[in-house]
Each structure stands twice: as structure tokens, then as C-alpha cells.
């Protein structure tokens, strides 16, 4: 290619890099804002969206997930957009490194989730079961999220009704949450055992397997975007040497 054509290609890719990362930056800011809103006024968020969703985000603290993802997107968007606009090799390399780290982390999580399902269950049990025992029936937002999850997904606890043994809820009421007994009352240990309501972890796994094609397509699309972003960043980085 002639020098003019090379410069035109460089300028086009630079503009696309700026626009792409500007969109990422704005998306990150939006998610961060929603995460802060959920943290400050979680009840209104649950009232609006709680009954519409029945997936993993209901099992964990939605506000922290949104804040973390939003913050990461903000950093990535800033590094990519400002680095391309200023033609800064340092910022472009930082952008490349951050995206590479995220890409490797996603691959590692996918491998663990696919190959070591039992390990994932053990880790979740170690994190969420103590939270259920201590916060269910105490923290209003946490309780509302779990009630919505268990009612909509027709599950009980993370593994089963025994997750609520020795919990604050059981000590106060002497019963398990109603979803553990298919909404029959009083939900005592006998009725809970006879109801055979499965844990939410198994339900989530079943839902993921049912929608494996869609989830795989989304994951592949995200991975392709990350690889493309790294390739563009490295292209701009190398072309700056020639300039």
C-alpha cells in the first residue's frame, strides 16, 4: 500500500477504536450508575425487575456485580478511547494488557465451570450458605432477592432446605421458607423433606444447559470482540513506531 493508503487505514481504524471504546465507556458508566442505585435503593430495583428474572444474578448480590462490571468497562473504555485519541503507546499497551487478562480469566472460569462443576458448587456453597444462614430474614433486600428466586425458579436454598438449618430465619420462626415446601405451610422439616424441592444451584445449571447454545454464542461473540480489540490495539501500537 502507498503511504497515503496506509495513513488512511490507520486513521479509519483509530476512529473505529475511539468510537467502540466510547460505547464501552458509556455502557460501563450506565452499569456503574445502576449498581449504585441498586446498592442505595435495592428494594425498588427488586420491585421492578425481581419477578422478570430467574437466573444467576438473583443468586448473588446484584449491586456488587453491576458495580464491578461497570468499573471494569469504564477503565477499559477510557484506556482504549483516550489511548487511541492521544496515540499513546503506554495507554494502548495498558488497554491490551487489561483485555488480555480479562480474556484469560474468562477462559479459566469457563474451563472450571465446564470441567469442575462440583468444585464450583463447593465454592458457591462455602460462600452463599453462610450468607443464607446469617442474612436471610435479616437483610430486606437479600431476603427479597432470594424469595423471588426461590418462588420463580421453584427451588430452595443453594443445595436444598438444609441450607437453612441453624439459620437466623429458622431460629426465629421454627420453619423453613415457604418455597422449600411448594408454598405449603407450616414448612417444617418433615414437609420440606417430602416436597423434594431442589436447590437453586441445580436449577441454574439446568437452565444453563437448556440455553447452552445461546450462552455459547454470546460467549463466543464476546471473545471475538476481545480478540479484535486486542488486535486493533496492537496494530495501532506498532503503527505508532512507523509514524
ZAPATI-405348 format. One line per field, with one value per atom (N, C-alpha, C): residue number from 1; atom name; x, y, z. Coordinates in nm, 3 decimals, m for minus. Layout:
<rs>
marza	(NUM/...) .
sero	(CA/...) .
u	(X/...) .
v	(Y/...) .
w	(Z/...) .
</rs>
This chain:
<rs>
marza	(1/1/1/2/2/2/3/3/3/4/4/4/5/5/5/6/6/6/7/7/7/8/8/8/9/9/9/10/10/10/11/11/11/12/12/12/13/13/13/14/14/14/15/15/15/16/16/16/17/17/17/18/18/18/19/19/19/20/20/20/21/21/21/22/22/22/23/23/23/24/24/24/25/25/25/26/26/26/27/27/27/28/28/28/29/29/29/30/30/30/31/31/31/32/32/32/33/33/33/34/34/34/35/35/35/36/36/36/37/37/37/38/38/38/39/39/39/40/40/40/41/41/41/42/42/42/43/43/43/44/44/44/45/45/45/46/46/46/47/47/47/48/48/48/49/49/49/50/50/50/51/51/51/52/52/52/53/53/53/54/54/54/55/55/55/56/56/56/57/57/57/58/58/58/59/59/59/60/60/60/61/61/61/62/62/62/63/63/63/64/64/64/65/65/65/66/66/66/67/67/67/68/68/68/69/69/69/70/70/70/71/71/71/72/72/72/73/73/73/74/74/74/75/75/75/76/76/76/77/77/77/78/78/78/79/79/79/80/80/80/81/81/81/82/82/82/83/83/83/84/84/84/85/85/85/86/86/86/87/87/87/88/88/88/89/89/89/90/90/90/91/91/91/92/92/92/93/93/93/94/94/94/95/95/95/96/96/96/97/97/97/98/98/98/99/99/99/100/100/100/101/101/101/102/102/102/103/103/103/104/104/104/105/105/105/106/106/106/107/107/107/108/108/108/109/109/109/110/110/110/111/111/111/112/112/112/113/113/113/114/114/114/115/115/115/116/116/116/117/117/117/118/118/118/119/119/119/120/120/120/121/121/121/122/122/122/123/123/123/124/124/124/125/125/125/126/126/126/127/127/127/128/128/128/129/129/129/130/130/130/131/131/131/132/132/132/133/133/133/134/134/134/135/135/135/136/136/136/137/137/137/138/138/138/139/139/139/140/140/140/141/141/141/142/142/142/143/143/143/144/144/144/145/145/145/146/146/146/147/147/147/148/148/148/149/149/149/150/150/150/151/151/151/152/152/152/153/153/153/154/154/154/155/155/155/156/156/156/157/157/157/158/158/158/159/159/159/160/160/160/161/161/161/162/162/162/163/163/163/164/164/164/165/165/165/166/166/166/167/167/167/168/168/168/169/169/169/170/170/170/171/171/171/172/172/172/173/173/173/174/174/174/175/175/175/176/176/176/177/177/177/178/178/178/179/179/179/180/180/180/181/181/181/182/182/182/183/183/183/184/184/184/185/185/185/186/186/186/187/187/187/188/188/188/189/189/189/190/190/190/191/191/191/192/192/192/193/193/193/194/194/194/195/195/195/196/196/196/197/197/197/198/198/198/199/199/199/200/200/200/201/201/201/202/202/202/203/203/203/204/204/204/205/205/205/206/206/206/207/207/207/208/208/208/209/209/209/210/210/210/211/211/211/212/212/212/213/213/213/214/214/214/215/215/215/216/216/216/217/217/217/218/218/218/219/219/219/220/220/220/221/221/221/222/222/222/223/223/223/224/224/224/225/225/225/226/226/226/227/227/227/228/228/228/229/229/229/230/230/230/231/231/231/232/232/232/233/233/233/234/234/234/235/235/235/236/236/236/237/237/237/238/238/238/239/239/239/240/240/240/241/241/241/242/242/242/243/243/243) .
sero	(N/CA/C/N/CA/C/N/CA/C/N/CA/C/N/CA/C/N/CA/C/N/CA/C/N/CA/C/N/CA/C/N/CA/C/N/CA/C/N/CA/C/N/CA/C/N/CA/C/N/CA/C/N/CA/C/N/CA/C/N/CA/C/N/CA/C/N/CA/C/N/CA/C/N/CA/C/N/CA/C/N/CA/C/N/CA/C/N/CA/C/N/CA/C/N/CA/C/N/CA/C/N/CA/C/N/CA/C/N/CA/C/N/CA/C/N/CA/C/N/CA/C/N/CA/C/N/CA/C/N/CA/C/N/CA/C/N/CA/C/N/CA/C/N/CA/C/N/CA/C/N/CA/C/N/CA/C/N/CA/C/N/CA/C/N/CA/C/N/CA/C/N/CA/C/N/CA/C/N/CA/C/N/CA/C/N/CA/C/N/CA/C/N/CA/C/N/CA/C/N/CA/C/N/CA/C/N/CA/C/N/CA/C/N/CA/C/N/CA/C/N/CA/C/N/CA/C/N/CA/C/N/CA/C/N/CA/C/N/CA/C/N/CA/C/N/CA/C/N/CA/C/N/CA/C/N/CA/C/N/CA/C/N/CA/C/N/CA/C/N/CA/C/N/CA/C/N/CA/C/N/CA/C/N/CA/C/N/CA/C/N/CA/C/N/CA/C/N/CA/C/N/CA/C/N/CA/C/N/CA/C/N/CA/C/N/CA/C/N/CA/C/N/CA/C/N/CA/C/N/CA/C/N/CA/C/N/CA/C/N/CA/C/N/CA/C/N/CA/C/N/CA/C/N/CA/C/N/CA/C/N/CA/C/N/CA/C/N/CA/C/N/CA/C/N/CA/C/N/CA/C/N/CA/C/N/CA/C/N/CA/C/N/CA/C/N/CA/C/N/CA/C/N/CA/C/N/CA/C/N/CA/C/N/CA/C/N/CA/C/N/CA/C/N/CA/C/N/CA/C/N/CA/C/N/CA/C/N/CA/C/N/CA/C/N/CA/C/N/CA/C/N/CA/C/N/CA/C/N/CA/C/N/CA/C/N/CA/C/N/CA/C/N/CA/C/N/CA/C/N/CA/C/N/CA/C/N/CA/C/N/CA/C/N/CA/C/N/CA/C/N/CA/C/N/CA/C/N/CA/C/N/CA/C/N/CA/C/N/CA/C/N/CA/C/N/CA/C/N/CA/C/N/CA/C/N/CA/C/N/CA/C/N/CA/C/N/CA/C/N/CA/C/N/CA/C/N/CA/C/N/CA/C/N/CA/C/N/CA/C/N/CA/C/N/CA/C/N/CA/C/N/CA/C/N/CA/C/N/CA/C/N/CA/C/N/CA/C/N/CA/C/N/CA/C/N/CA/C/N/CA/C/N/CA/C/N/CA/C/N/CA/C/N/CA/C/N/CA/C/N/CA/C/N/CA/C/N/CA/C/N/CA/C/N/CA/C/N/CA/C/N/CA/C/N/CA/C/N/CA/C/N/CA/C/N/CA/C/N/CA/C/N/CA/C/N/CA/C/N/CA/C/N/CA/C/N/CA/C/N/CA/C/N/CA/C/N/CA/C/N/CA/C/N/CA/C/N/CA/C/N/CA/C/N/CA/C/N/CA/C/N/CA/C/N/CA/C/N/CA/C/N/CA/C/N/CA/C/N/CA/C/N/CA/C/N/CA/C/N/CA/C/N/CA/C/N/CA/C/N/CA/C/N/CA/C/N/CA/C/N/CA/C/N/CA/C/N/CA/C/N/CA/C/N/CA/C/N/CA/C/N/CA/C/N/CA/C/N/CA/C/N/CA/C/N/CA/C/N/CA/C/N/CA/C/N/CA/C/N/CA/C/N/CA/C/N/CA/C/N/CA/C/N/CA/C/N/CA/C/N/CA/C/N/CA/C/N/CA/C) .
u	(0.084/0.000/0.087/0.032/0.104/0.099/0.191/0.189/0.054/m0.009/m0.140/m0.246/m0.244/m0.342/m0.320/m0.194/m0.163/m0.210/m0.189/m0.232/m0.384/m0.452/m0.598/m0.651/m0.587/m0.627/m0.605/m0.490/m0.459/m0.563/m0.598/m0.696/m0.832/m0.874/m1.004/m1.009/m0.906/m0.903/m0.897/m0.823/m0.815/m0.952/m1.026/m1.160/m1.253/m1.248/m1.332/m1.297/m1.168/m1.123/m1.180/m1.177/m1.229/m1.379/m1.454/m1.600/m1.639/m1.571/m1.601/m1.579/m1.467/m1.436/m1.516/m1.560/m1.651/m1.782/m1.830/m1.953/m1.933/m1.816/m1.785/m1.782/m1.719/m1.709/m1.848/m1.935/m2.071/m2.151/m2.132/m2.201/m2.155/m2.023/m1.970/m2.024/m2.033/m2.090/m2.235/m2.310/m2.450/m2.464/m2.385/m2.390/m2.347/m2.244/m2.198/m2.307/m2.374/m2.483/m2.597/m2.634/m2.741/m2.699/m2.571/m2.522/m2.529/m2.493/m2.501/m2.646/m2.734/m2.878/m2.930/m2.892/m2.937/m2.884/m2.759/m2.700/m2.772/m2.806/m2.870/m3.018/m3.086/m3.231/m3.265/m3.214/m3.231/m3.375/m3.459/m3.596/m3.673/m3.654/m3.725/m3.678/m3.549/m3.497/m3.560/m3.569/m3.630/m3.776/m3.847/m3.988/m4.010/m3.915/m3.929/m3.886/m3.768/m3.708/m3.709/m3.741/m3.726/m3.804/m3.931/m4.014/m3.987/m3.907/m3.880/m3.758/m3.674/m3.550/m3.545/m3.478/m3.468/m3.334/m3.232/m3.101/m3.000/m2.873/m2.767/m2.759/m2.788/m2.772/m2.863/m2.969/m3.055/m2.996/m2.901/m2.844/m2.733/m2.670/m2.563/m2.611/m2.527/m2.562/m2.551/m2.666/m2.671/m2.592/m2.602/m2.538/m2.386/m2.324/m2.178/m2.136/m2.216/m2.185/m2.186/m2.290/m2.301/m2.191/m2.159/m2.054/m1.919/m1.888/m1.759/m1.751/m1.855/m1.854/m1.849/m1.929/m1.928/m1.793/m1.728/m1.596/m1.493/m1.498/m1.403/m1.425/m1.552/m1.581/m1.538/m1.555/m1.509/m1.359/m1.283/m1.137/m1.097/m1.158/m1.125/m1.160/m1.281/m1.324/m1.236/m1.197/m1.111/m0.974/m0.913/m0.781/m0.782/m0.883/m0.890/m0.922/m1.021/m1.064/m0.958/m0.912/m0.814/m0.678/m0.643/m0.515/m0.510/m0.621/m0.625/m0.629/m0.707/m0.720/m0.588/m0.516/m0.388/m0.271/m0.299/m0.195/m0.084/m0.130/m0.037/m0.005/0.121/0.164/0.145/0.168/0.155/0.011/m0.086/m0.227/m0.276/m0.230/m0.270/m0.219/m0.099/m0.045/m0.118/m0.155/m0.234/m0.370/m0.431/m0.560/m0.546/m0.445/m0.419/m0.401/m0.324/m0.295/m0.420/m0.503/m0.625/m0.720/m0.741/m0.831/m0.777/m0.645/m0.584/m0.606/m0.588/m0.610/m0.755/m0.848/m0.990/m1.021/m0.964/m0.987/m0.937/m0.817/m0.761/m0.848/m0.893/m0.978/m1.110/m1.168/m1.294/m1.274/m1.164/m1.135/m1.118/m1.047/m1.025/m1.156/m1.243/m1.373/m1.458/m1.455/m1.533/m1.485/m1.354/m1.298/m1.340/m1.329/m1.367/m1.516/m1.598/m1.743/m1.782/m1.712/m1.747/m1.689/m1.566/m1.496/m1.510/m1.513/m1.513/m1.642/m1.754/m1.884/m1.895/m1.846/m1.853/m1.770/m1.656/m1.573/m1.646/m1.713/m1.791/m1.901/m1.965/m2.070/m2.013/m1.895/m1.831/m1.797/m1.743/m1.707/m1.831/m1.937/m2.060/m2.122/m2.118/m2.173/m2.098/m1.966/m1.886/m1.911/m1.950/m1.973/m2.117/m2.213/m2.352/m2.428/m2.393/m2.467/m2.453/m2.331/m2.322/m2.401/m2.404/m2.481/m2.630/m2.678/m2.819/m2.852/m2.764/m2.789/m2.792/m2.706/m2.690/m2.780/m2.806/m2.871/m3.016/m3.055/m3.193/m3.288/m3.383/m3.475/m3.426/m3.302/m3.244/m3.226/m3.157/m3.136/m3.256/m3.329/m3.454/m3.430/m3.331/m3.304/m3.257/m3.165/m3.115/m3.229/m3.317/m3.430/m3.526/m3.554/m3.646/m3.592/m3.462/m3.400/m3.411/m3.381/m3.388/m3.531/m3.625/m3.766/m3.814/m3.777/m3.815/m3.754/m3.626/m3.556/m3.622/m3.642/m3.696/m3.839/m3.916/m4.055/m4.062/m3.987/m3.993/m3.926/m3.814/m3.739/m3.787/m3.869/m3.918/m3.802/m3.722/m3.608/m3.601/m3.508/m3.496/m3.350/m3.304/m3.166/m3.071/m2.945/m2.848/m2.848/m2.847/m2.846/m2.983/m3.042/m3.177/m3.217/m3.326/m3.379/m3.282/m3.188/m3.096/m3.001/m2.994/m2.912/m2.963/m3.090/m3.149/m3.142/m3.085/m3.066/m2.974/m3.008/m2.928/m2.916/m3.011/m3.009/m3.087/m3.069/m3.143/m3.292/m3.329/m3.470/m3.531/m3.462/m3.517/m3.525/m3.426/m3.427/m3.543/m3.577/m3.686/m3.823/m3.839/m3.972/m3.995/m3.887/m3.904/m3.950/m3.946/m3.986/m3.886/m3.900/m3.821/m3.901/m3.837/m3.912/m4.016/m4.131/m4.242/m4.205/m4.117/m4.084/m4.020/m3.962/m3.899/m4.002/m4.129/m4.238/m4.344/m4.305/m4.401/m4.513/m4.474/m4.564/m4.667/m4.648/m4.738/m4.690/m4.783/m4.748/m4.810/m4.748/m4.615/m4.506/m4.401/m4.295/m4.196/m4.232/m4.144/m4.049/m3.964/m3.862/m3.924/m4.035/m4.100/m4.157/m4.230/m4.291/m4.185/m4.077/m3.969/m3.901/m3.879/m3.816/m3.907/m4.037/m4.132/m4.152/m4.133/m4.158/m4.051/m3.930/m3.819/m3.794/m3.800/m3.770/m3.618/m3.571/m3.427/m3.366/m3.234/m3.164/m3.154/m3.132/m3.127/m3.003/m2.895/m2.776/m2.806/m2.877/m2.913/m3.007/m3.099/m3.192/m3.119/m3.022/m2.944/m2.863/m2.802/m2.728/m2.819/m2.939/m3.034/m3.072/m3.090/m3.126/m3.011/m2.888/m2.770/m2.757/m2.775/m2.764/m2.872/m2.993/m3.103/m3.072/m3.006/m2.975/m2.826/m2.765/m2.621/m2.582/m2.667/m2.636/m2.631/m2.732/m2.736/m2.620/m2.595/m2.486/m2.351/m2.335/m2.211/m2.191/m2.301/m2.293/m2.256/m2.316/m2.284/m2.138/m2.094/m1.956/m1.858/m1.890/m1.803/m1.799/m1.913/m1.917/m1.833/m1.843/m1.763/m1.615/m1.579/m1.439/m1.386/m1.469/m1.427/m1.404/m1.492/m1.476/m1.347/m1.320/m1.198/m1.073/m1.074/m0.959/m0.941/m1.054/m1.046/m0.993/m1.039/m0.993/m0.844/m0.795/m0.652/m0.572/m0.625/m0.555/m0.547/m0.657/m0.657/m0.562/m0.565/m0.475/m0.329/m0.297/m0.159/m0.121/m0.217/m0.191/m0.157/m0.240/m0.214/m0.081/m0.053/0.072/0.193/0.189/0.301/0.312/0.197/0.199/0.252/0.239/0.290/0.443/0.508/0.654/0.691/0.610/0.639/0.618/0.519/0.494/0.608) .
v	(m0.120/0.000/0.124/0.231/0.358/0.420/0.514/0.581/0.646/0.704/0.767/0.666/0.551/0.446/0.392/0.373/0.326/0.426/0.555/0.657/0.660/0.643/0.642/0.522/0.406/0.285/0.305/0.364/0.390/0.483/0.590/0.687/0.622/0.539/0.473/0.381/0.299/0.207/0.284/0.393/0.476/0.531/0.582/0.636/0.526/0.408/0.296/0.255/0.258/0.225/0.324/0.452/0.555/0.537/0.518/0.505/0.378/0.269/0.142/0.153/0.211/0.222/0.332/0.431/0.530/0.464/0.373/0.299/0.212/0.148/0.067/0.154/0.272/0.364/0.407/0.444/0.487/0.371/0.251/0.133/0.106/0.118/0.099/0.200/0.326/0.429/0.401/0.351/0.317/0.203/0.097/m0.015/0.025/0.109/0.157/0.237/0.323/0.401/0.314/0.212/0.121/0.043/0.001/m0.072/0.010/0.137/0.226/0.245/0.258/0.273/0.149/0.030/m0.093/m0.100/m0.056/m0.059/0.037/0.155/0.257/0.228/0.187/0.166/0.033/m0.076/m0.207/m0.254/m0.211/m0.260/m0.219/m0.095/m0.050/m0.127/m0.160/m0.239/m0.377/m0.440/m0.572/m0.567/m0.461/m0.447/m0.439/m0.375/m0.357/m0.481/m0.536/m0.641/m0.779/m0.786/m0.912/m1.027/m1.002/m1.110/m1.142/m1.060/m1.082/m1.169/m1.184/m1.259/m1.378/m1.483/m1.606/m1.674/m1.595/m1.650/m1.621/m1.634/m1.632/m1.500/m1.389/m1.260/m1.244/m1.327/m1.319/m1.395/m1.483/m1.563/m1.487/m1.394/m1.317/m1.174/m1.091/m0.952/m0.873/m0.834/m0.770/m0.639/m0.562/m0.431/m0.442/m0.535/m0.551/m0.600/m0.690/m0.741/m0.626/m0.543/m0.431/m0.328/m0.300/m0.203/m0.251/m0.379/m0.433/m0.433/m0.484/m0.488/m0.348/m0.257/m0.119/m0.052/m0.075/m0.016/m0.069/m0.200/m0.261/m0.204/m0.192/m0.136/0.010/0.084/0.223/0.233/0.149/0.151/0.111/0.002/m0.043/0.064/0.119/0.221/0.343/0.387/0.504/0.479/0.365/0.334/0.325/0.255/0.238/0.366/0.440/0.563/0.672/0.700/0.808/0.769/0.641/0.596/0.609/0.575/0.589/0.735/0.814/0.955/1.030/1.000/1.066/0.994/0.878/0.795/0.766/0.723/0.694/0.545/0.512/0.373/0.311/0.391/0.341/0.300/0.388/0.358/0.244/0.237/0.127/m0.007/m0.008/m0.132/m0.170/m0.070/m0.098/m0.154/m0.097/m0.147/m0.292/m0.320/m0.457/m0.552/m0.510/m0.597/m0.626/m0.523/m0.542/m0.637/m0.615/m0.702/m0.845/m0.859/m0.993/m1.064/m0.992/m1.051/m1.096/m1.011/m1.046/m1.167/m1.171/m1.283/m1.414/m1.410/m1.530/m1.572/m1.475/m1.505/m1.569/m1.518/m1.574/m1.718/m1.743/m1.880/m1.972/m1.924/m2.006/m2.037/m1.935/m1.956/m2.053/m2.039/m2.130/m2.274/m2.293/m2.428/m2.486/m2.405/m2.451/m2.484/m2.397/m2.419/m2.544/m2.572/m2.688/m2.818/m2.811/m2.933/m2.962/m2.856/m2.874/m2.819/m2.870/m2.825/m2.847/m2.962/m2.992/m2.894/m2.851/m2.751/m2.619/m2.580/m2.456/m2.463/m2.579/m2.596/m2.584/m2.641/m2.634/m2.489/m2.415/m2.275/m2.191/m2.211/m2.136/m2.171/m2.300/m2.343/m2.277/m2.272/m2.211/m2.062/m1.995/m1.851/m1.816/m1.884/m1.842/m1.906/m2.030/m2.093/m2.016/m1.973/m1.891/m1.761/m1.703/m1.578/m1.604/m1.718/m1.754/m1.768/m1.833/m1.855/m1.724/m1.630/m1.507/m1.392/m1.384/m1.265/m1.287/m1.414/m1.438/m1.409/m1.323/m1.281/m1.163/m1.120/m1.005/m0.888/m0.915/m0.814/m0.816/m0.704/m0.699/m0.727/m0.659/m0.675/m0.817/m0.868/m1.004/m1.104/m1.087/m1.178/m1.170/m1.049/m1.031/m1.096/m1.081/m1.140/m1.292/m1.349/m1.495/m1.545/m1.472/m1.513/m1.513/m1.409/m1.401/m1.516/m1.541/m1.650/m1.784/m1.815/m1.945/m1.963/m1.855/m1.864/m1.881/m1.799/m1.802/m1.927/m1.968/m2.081/m2.213/m2.205/m2.324/m2.404/m2.337/m2.402/m2.359/m2.418/m2.388/m2.383/m2.269/m2.254/m2.273/m2.295/m2.320/m2.469/m2.556/m2.700/m2.763/m2.731/m2.777/m2.707/m2.756/m2.690/m2.692/m2.787/m2.796/m2.675/m2.595/m2.474/m2.377/m2.393/m2.303/m2.360/m2.479/m2.532/m2.439/m2.417/m2.331/m2.188/m2.148/m2.011/m1.918/m1.789/m1.689/m1.705/m1.731/m1.748/m1.866/m1.981/m2.099/m2.081/m2.013/m1.990/m1.900/m1.804/m1.710/m1.770/m1.848/m1.894/m2.042/m2.119/m2.262/m2.335/m2.268/m2.329/m2.290/m2.355/m2.320/m2.223/m2.150/m2.063/m2.142/m2.080/m2.149/m2.216/m2.154/m2.222/m2.359/m2.385/m2.515/m2.626/m2.588/m2.686/m2.665/m2.612/m2.583/m2.491/m2.396/m2.292/m2.348/m2.473/m2.529/m2.486/m2.468/m2.423/m2.517/m2.526/m2.475/m2.560/m2.496/m2.568/m2.623/m2.735/m2.797/m2.895/m2.959/m3.047/m3.166/m3.218/m3.333/m3.296/m3.186/m3.142/m3.102/m3.037/m2.996/m3.118/m3.222/m3.344/m3.415/m3.415/m3.482/m3.406/m3.275/m3.193/m3.213/m3.248/m3.274/m3.155/m3.035/m2.917/m2.907/m2.900/m2.899/m2.762/m2.761/m2.636/m2.547/m2.419/m2.323/m2.344/m2.399/m2.425/m2.525/m2.633/m2.733/m2.675/m2.589/m2.526/m2.434/m2.359/m2.269/m2.350/m2.461/m2.547/m2.603/m2.642/m2.696/m2.589/m2.466/m2.357/m2.326/m2.327/m2.302/m2.409/m2.535/m2.644/m2.634/m2.593/m2.578/m2.470/m2.362/m2.250/m2.245/m2.364/m2.370/m2.310/m2.330/m2.277/m2.126/m2.064/m1.917/m1.864/m1.928/m1.884/m1.899/m2.010/m2.031/m1.929/m1.895/m1.793/m1.657/m1.620/m1.492/m1.490/m1.600/m1.608/m1.600/m1.669/m1.665/m1.525/m1.456/m1.319/m1.224/m1.238/m1.154/m1.182/m1.310/m1.347/m1.291/m1.297/m1.243/m1.092/m1.022/m0.877/m0.846/m0.925/m0.902/m0.927/m1.033/m1.063/m0.953/m0.907/m0.799/m0.671/m0.641/m0.520/m0.526/m0.643/m0.659/m0.646/m0.703/m0.695/m0.550/m0.476/m0.336/m0.253/m0.277/m0.203/m0.231/m0.355/m0.388/m0.330/m0.327/m0.266/m0.118/m0.047/0.096/0.116/0.031/0.041/0.026/m0.073/m0.096/0.015/0.065/0.169/0.301/0.322/0.446/0.450/0.334/0.330/0.378/0.338/0.378/0.527/0.582/0.725/0.806) .
w	(0.000/0.000/0.000/m0.062/m0.063/0.075/0.103/0.234/0.264/0.161/0.183/0.222/0.153/0.185/0.325/0.361/0.496/0.601/0.574/0.670/0.680/0.564/0.567/0.644/0.627/0.701/0.850/0.885/1.025/1.087/1.014/1.066/1.085/0.988/0.997/1.119/1.135/1.249/1.381/1.382/1.503/1.541/1.441/1.468/1.518/1.455/1.498/1.642/1.673/1.808/1.909/1.874/1.963/1.985/1.877/1.887/1.964/1.934/2.001/2.152/2.189/2.332/2.401/2.325/2.382/2.420/2.334/2.365/2.489/2.499/2.618/2.743/2.732/2.845/2.892/2.799/2.835/2.894/2.839/2.894/3.037/3.058/3.193/3.291/3.247/3.334/3.368/3.270/3.294/3.394/3.375/3.468/3.608/3.616/3.746/3.815/3.738/3.795/3.845/3.765/3.807/3.930/3.934/4.050/4.177/4.167/4.284/4.325/4.224/4.255/4.329/4.281/4.346/4.489/4.509/4.642/4.737/4.686/4.770/4.789/4.680/4.686/4.618/4.676/4.616/4.609/4.702/4.705/4.580/4.535/4.416/4.293/4.287/4.176/4.175/4.292/4.303/4.263/4.305/4.272/4.121/4.051/3.906/3.829/3.866/3.786/3.852/3.981/4.053/3.992/3.954/3.903/3.757/3.691/3.549/3.525/3.624/3.603/3.696/3.646/3.726/3.700/3.692/3.658/3.766/3.731/3.830/3.905/3.840/3.905/4.027/4.034/4.151/4.270/4.242/4.350/4.421/4.351/4.410/4.431/4.492/4.518/4.388/4.334/4.203/4.202/4.309/4.311/4.294/4.366/4.357/4.219/4.161/4.027/3.926/3.931/3.838/3.860/3.986/4.016/3.965/3.987/3.942/3.790/3.723/3.577/3.519/3.575/3.527/3.543/3.656/3.680/3.581/3.555/3.459/3.320/3.279/3.147/3.137/3.245/3.246/3.222/3.292/3.277/3.136/3.085/2.950/2.847/2.858/2.763/2.765/2.884/2.896/2.833/2.867/2.814/2.661/2.608/2.464/2.390/2.440/2.373/2.383/2.503/2.523/2.465/2.477/2.422/2.272/2.203/2.058/2.016/2.089/2.052/2.068/2.176/2.203/2.137/2.077/2.016/2.117/2.237/2.346/2.348/2.326/2.328/2.466/2.569/2.706/2.735/2.701/2.726/2.639/2.515/2.427/2.480/2.530/2.587/2.716/2.796/2.916/2.878/2.774/2.724/2.680/2.601/2.554/2.671/2.772/2.886/2.967/2.990/3.069/2.998/2.866/2.791/2.787/2.774/2.772/2.905/3.015/3.148/3.164/3.120/3.129/3.043/2.924/2.832/2.894/2.951/3.014/3.133/3.211/3.327/3.283/3.175/3.124/3.077/3.008/2.963/3.083/3.185/3.304/3.375/3.387/3.452/3.372/3.239/3.154/3.170/3.175/3.191/3.326/3.432/3.566/3.569/3.508/3.510/3.434/3.324/3.242/3.296/3.342/3.382/3.532/3.610/3.756/3.817/3.770/3.821/3.971/4.017/4.161/4.242/4.185/4.253/4.263/4.153/4.154/4.259/4.269/4.369/4.510/4.532/4.664/4.700/4.602/4.628/4.657/4.578/4.600/4.734/4.767/4.895/5.011/4.999/5.104/5.119/5.010/5.015/5.049/4.982/4.991/5.107/5.143/5.253/5.384/5.424/5.545/5.534/5.413/5.394/5.413/5.362/5.381/5.530/5.602/5.744/5.823/5.784/5.862/5.815/5.682/5.628/5.586/5.558/5.517/5.634/5.610/5.714/5.795/5.770/5.840/5.744/5.633/5.530/5.434/5.428/5.350/5.202/5.144/5.001/4.970/5.050/5.032/5.042/5.139/5.157/5.039/4.992/4.880/4.753/4.728/4.610/4.615/4.731/4.744/4.737/4.797/4.788/4.644/4.569/4.429/4.350/4.376/4.307/4.336/4.464/4.500/4.450/4.449/4.403/4.252/4.179/4.033/3.975/4.034/3.980/4.041/4.147/4.218/4.275/4.357/4.420/4.566/4.640/4.783/4.821/4.872/4.913/4.796/4.827/4.721/4.684/4.786/4.763/4.790/4.906/4.941/5.072/5.132/5.252/5.370/5.371/5.485/5.493/5.386/5.392/5.499/5.537/5.636/5.778/5.793/5.929/6.008/6.136/6.224/6.171/6.089/6.036/6.128/6.108/6.185/6.161/6.034/5.999/6.075/6.075/6.141/6.292/6.349/6.494/6.534/6.447/6.480/6.456/6.346/6.305/6.328/6.342/6.361/6.236/6.120/5.993/5.885/5.770/5.653/5.566/5.475/5.385/5.307/5.278/5.212/5.080/4.995/4.868/4.888/5.006/5.031/5.045/5.062/5.076/4.969/4.853/4.746/4.797/4.881/4.934/5.032/5.078/5.178/5.317/5.410/5.544/5.647/5.765/5.802/5.740/5.692/5.622/5.725/5.785/5.884/5.815/5.891/5.835/5.762/5.814/5.751/5.615/5.611/5.485/5.384/5.430/5.340/5.278/5.359/5.308/5.208/5.235/5.145/5.014/5.017/4.897/4.791/4.833/4.739/4.645/4.699/4.619/4.603/4.480/4.455/4.485/4.499/4.527/4.404/4.426/4.316/4.229/4.286/4.207/4.096/4.130/4.030/3.925/3.969/3.876/3.778/3.831/3.745/3.644/3.690/3.598/3.489/3.528/3.431/3.328/3.376/3.286/3.191/3.244/3.160/3.053/3.091/2.993/2.888/2.929/2.834/2.732/2.779/2.690/2.656/2.650/2.626/2.492/2.391/2.259/2.258/2.321/2.328/2.411/2.527/2.613/2.542/2.469/2.396/2.286/2.218/2.112/2.167/2.280/2.342/2.388/2.451/2.498/2.381/2.271/2.152/2.094/2.093/2.042/2.125/2.258/2.347/2.329/2.318/2.297/2.166/2.061/1.930/1.939/2.010/2.026/2.103/2.206/2.285/2.201/2.122/2.037/1.932/1.873/1.775/1.838/1.961/2.029/2.057/2.099/2.124/1.995/1.886/1.758/1.709/1.721/1.679/1.765/1.897/1.986/1.951/1.923/1.888/1.752/1.658/1.527/1.542/1.620/1.640/1.713/1.810/1.885/1.791/1.703/1.611/1.506/1.459/1.356/1.409/1.542/1.601/1.588/1.591/1.572/1.433/1.333/1.196/1.174/1.248/1.236/1.297) .
</rs>
